[in-house]
Amino acid sequence: MSLILINGSPRKNGNSQYITDFIISILERENVQYKLVDVKNMDIAYCTGCGACEKTGWCVIKDQGVELHRQFDESSATIIISPIYFNSLTAQVKAVIDRMQAIYSSKYVLKKPTFERNKERQGAFIAVAGSPPYEEQFVGAKFIIDMFFKVINTKWIETMLINDTDAKHISKRDEKLKRIEDIVMRIVQKMD
């Protein structure tokens, strides 16, 4: 049983990195096996929409994106942390998600899933926005996360949407960190 932790920030020392490090400390304290997917350090090409996966169920681009297919398939849980840029995910997280098109094609186009469909997986999404709250601030990101979790056969059980981090860094928001710990522990308990 393993957990995939995606740090979706292209920045090194922002709120998403702080949350990622905080979650890692919890996972290590609880002796949970995890794989960190740190998008800023990945070699992953964008999906070109070539359509090859609609014929084979597999991506023809050979890079870390293909490795992620197997890792998601073998995982028991996924936690995604992403800053919000223009009401959506970062381009780097979107590139990772778009490369799961081969899994989508195998399931919905070919009807021959390359991914274990009956395995129970849990998912959580933590979004960080620098601006003060406003209507529909996280809507674009939530639509994408919803589809992503459906494609990788993951039940989306937790969400945390944090705004106004330009004014107050996450490290100074104990109530938010406590909620993050609660989310991680709920995911970990469901992995057993």
C-alpha positions in Angstrom: 0.0 0.0 0.0 1.5 3.3 -1.0 0.4 6.9 -1.3 1.3 9.3 -4.1 1.9 12.9 -3.0 1.9 15.4 -5.8 3.5 18.8 -5.1 2.1 20.9 -8.0 4.0 24.0 -7.4 6.8 25.2 -9.8 8.2 27.3 -6.9 10.6 26.0 -4.2 9.7 27.8 -1.0 6.0 28.7 -1.3 2.9 27.5 0.6 2.5 24.3 -1.5 6.1 23.3 -0.6 5.4 24.0 3.0 2.3 21.8 2.9 4.1 19.1 1.1 6.9 19.0 3.7 4.3 19.0 6.5 2.5 16.1 4.9 5.7 14.2 4.4 6.5 14.6 8.2 3.1 13.1 9.0 3.5 10.2 6.5 7.0 9.4 7.9 5.7 9.6 11.5 3.0 7.1 10.6 5.4 4.9 8.6 3.4 5.3 5.4 5.1 4.3 2.2 4.8 7.2 -0.2 6.1 8.4 -3.6 6.7 12.2 -4.0 5.8 13.5 -7.4 7.4 17.0 -7.4 6.4 18.6 -10.7 9.2 21.2 -10.7 11.8 18.4 -10.9 10.0 16.2 -13.4 10.9 15.5 -17.0 7.4 15.2 -18.5 6.3 16.3 -21.9 2.8 17.7 -22.6 0.2 15.5 -24.2 0.3 16.2 -27.9 -3.2 14.8 -28.6 -1.7 12.5 -31.2 -4.4 9.9 -30.6 -2.0 6.9 -30.4 -3.4 5.9 -27.0 -6.9 5.6 -28.5 -5.6 2.7 -30.6 -3.3 1.0 -28.0 -4.3 2.2 -24.6 -0.7 3.3 -24.0 1.2 6.6 -24.4 3.9 6.8 -27.0 5.8 9.5 -25.2 8.5 7.8 -23.2 9.3 9.9 -20.1 8.3 10.1 -16.5 4.6 10.5 -17.5 4.5 6.9 -18.5 6.1 5.8 -15.2 3.3 7.6 -13.4 0.6 5.4 -15.0 2.1 2.4 -13.2 2.6 4.3 -10.0 -1.0 5.5 -9.9 -2.2 2.0 -10.7 -0.2 0.5 -7.8 -1.1 3.2 -5.3 -3.8 3.1 -2.6 -4.1 6.9 -2.3 -3.2 10.2 -4.0 -3.0 13.6 -2.4 -2.6 16.6 -4.8 -1.4 20.0 -3.6 -1.5 22.8 -6.1 -1.4 26.6 -6.1 -4.2 28.2 -8.0 -3.3 30.2 -11.1 -6.1 31.9 -12.9 -8.7 29.8 -11.1 -7.0 26.6 -12.1 -4.2 24.2 -11.4 -0.6 25.0 -12.4 0.5 24.1 -15.9 2.9 21.5 -14.4 0.1 19.6 -12.6 -2.1 19.9 -15.7 0.7 18.3 -17.8 0.8 15.4 -15.4 -3.0 15.0 -15.5 -3.2 15.4 -19.3 -0.7 12.6 -19.7 -3.3 10.2 -18.1 -5.2 10.4 -21.3 -3.9 7.0 -22.2 -5.6 5.6 -19.1 -8.8 7.4 -20.1 -8.5 6.0 -23.7 -8.0 2.4 -22.4 -11.1 2.6 -20.2 -13.6 4.7 -22.2 -12.5 4.4 -25.8 -11.1 0.9 -26.1 -13.1 -0.6 -23.2 -9.9 -2.5 -22.2 -8.6 -0.8 -19.1 -4.8 -0.9 -18.6 -5.5 0.2 -15.0 -6.9 -2.0 -12.1 -10.5 -0.8 -11.9 -11.6 -2.8 -8.9 -8.9 -1.6 -6.5 -10.1 0.9 -3.9 -8.1 4.1 -3.9 -8.6 7.3 -2.0 -7.9 10.9 -3.1 -7.5 14.3 -1.6 -7.0 17.8 -3.1 -5.4 20.7 -1.3 -5.5 24.0 -3.2 -3.6 27.2 -2.2 -4.6 30.6 -3.5 -2.7 33.8 -2.7 -5.7 36.1 -3.2 -8.5 36.9 -0.8 -11.6 34.7 -1.3 -14.0 35.4 -4.2 -16.7 33.5 -5.9 -15.6 30.6 -8.0 -12.0 30.9 -7.0 -11.4 27.2 -7.1 -14.1 26.0 -9.5 -11.8 25.4 -12.5 -9.3 23.4 -10.5 -12.1 21.3 -8.9 -13.5 20.3 -12.3 -10.1 19.0 -13.5 -9.4 17.2 -10.2 -12.8 15.5 -10.4 -12.1 14.1 -13.8 -8.5 13.1 -12.9 -9.7 11.1 -9.9 -12.4 9.4 -12.0 -9.8 8.4 -14.7 -7.4 6.8 -12.1 -10.3 5.1 -10.3 -9.9 7.1 -7.1 -12.6 8.1 -4.7 -12.3 11.8 -4.0 -12.9 11.9 -0.2 -11.2 15.1 1.0 -10.8 18.7 -0.2 -9.2 21.7 1.4 -9.3 25.1 -0.3 -7.0 27.7 1.3 -7.0 31.3 0.2 -5.4 34.6 1.1 -1.9 33.1 1.5 -0.2 36.2 0.1 -1.4 38.0 3.3 -0.8 35.1 5.7 1.5 32.2 5.0 0.3 28.7 5.7 2.9 28.2 8.4 1.2 30.9 10.5 -2.3 29.2 10.2 -2.4 26.5 12.8 -6.1 25.7 12.2 -5.3 25.0 8.5 -2.4 22.8 9.4 -4.5 20.8 11.9 -7.2 20.3 9.1 -4.4 19.1 6.7 -3.2 16.6 9.3 -6.8 15.4 9.8 -7.1 14.9 6.0 -3.9 13.0 5.8 -4.8 10.8 8.7 -8.2 10.0 7.2 -6.6 9.0 4.0 -4.0 6.9 5.8 -6.7 5.1 7.9 -8.6 4.2 4.7 -5.4 2.7 3.2 -5.3 -0.1 5.8 
